[in-house]
């Protein structure tokens, strides 16, 4: 199977180009994100959850979480993660 490499960037009006790490959108939550999430109390709703990586991290800690996203492809990825 061939890996798909996505190249995306933000382009400002003044010509500045900021590359975006699209694959980070799909990776599991990292240690810093997990530490921030540990401080959340009660059920969590992630609006614009994308592929559900943060919702998955919250659920893995035993807490209730729900993700909402209008993108069909993001919702499909979240479903594949089981969230």
C-alpha positions as semicolon CSV with decimal commas, in nm:
position;residue;x (nm);y (nm);z (nm)
1;X;0,000;0,000;0,000
2;X;0,133;0,345;-0,090
3;X;0,120;0,619;0,173
4;X;-0,062;0,935;0,072
5;X;0,129;1,253;0,150
6;X;-0,091;1,558;0,193
7;X;0,058;1,900;0,141
8;X;-0,146;2,192;0,263
9;X;-0,061;2,546;0,360
10;X;-0,218;2,871;0,471
11;X;-0,147;3,163;0,237
12;X;-0,170;3,516;0,378
13;X;-0,253;3,828;0,180
14;X;0,104;3,951;0,228
15;X;0,244;3,636;0,068
16;X;0,344;3,445;0,381
17;X;0,302;3,069;0,347
18;X;0,257;2,855;0,659
19;X;0,281;2,479;0,596
20;X;0,020;2,265;0,772
21;X;0,103;1,921;0,910
22;X;-0,208;1,742;0,783
23;X;-0,102;1,404;0,917
24;X;-0,098;1,544;1,274
25;X;-0,475;1,567;1,234
26;X;-0,486;1,188;1,230
27;X;-0,228;1,092;1,493
28;X;-0,323;0,991;1,847
29;X;-0,326;1,262;2,116
30;X;0,025;1,330;2,244
31;X;0,142;1,353;2,606
32;X;0,086;1,731;2,626
33;X;-0,271;1,703;2,494
34;X;-0,346;1,416;2,732
35;X;-0,215;1,623;3,025
36;X;-0,442;1,915;2,928
37;X;-0,740;1,680;2,887
38;X;-0,680;1,534;3,234
39;X;-0,798;1,863;3,388
40;X;-1,142;1,849;3,220
41;X;-1,433;1,762;3,447
42;X;-1,753;1,583;3,354
43;X;-1,860;1,471;3,008
44;X;-1,684;1,648;2,720
45;X;-1,825;1,756;2,385
46;X;-1,567;1,821;2,112
47;X;-1,731;2,040;1,846
48;X;-1,538;2,015;1,522
49;X;-1,373;1,695;1,640
50;X;-1,231;1,598;1,302
51;X;-1,127;1,232;1,306
52;X;-1,197;1,201;1,679
53;X;-0,841;1,179;1,810
54;X;-0,913;1,393;2,118
55;X;-1,247;1,221;2,183
56;X;-1,065;0,886;2,166
57;X;-0,809;1,005;2,422
58;X;-1,081;1,120;2,661
59;X;-1,274;0,795;2,622
60;X;-0,955;0,596;2,680
61;X;-0,925;0,766;3,020
62;X;-1,267;0,627;3,115
63;X;-1,460;0,953;3,080
64;X;-1,763;1,023;2,864
65;X;-1,700;1,221;2,545
66;X;-1,887;1,299;2,227
67;X;-1,748;1,443;1,905
68;X;-1,942;1,638;1,643
69;X;-1,816;1,727;1,297
70;X;-1,991;1,829;0,975
71;X;-1,726;1,668;0,752
72;X;-1,839;1,327;0,626
73;X;-1,477;1,209;0,584
74;X;-1,381;1,323;0,935
75;X;-1,688;1,152;1,080
76;X;-1,600;0,834;0,893
77;X;-1,246;0,839;1,040
78;X;-1,390;0,894;1,388
79;X;-1,623;0,598;1,340
80;X;-1,327;0,384;1,228
81;X;-1,155;0,480;1,558
82;X;-1,462;0,359;1,743
83;X;-1,565;0,705;1,866
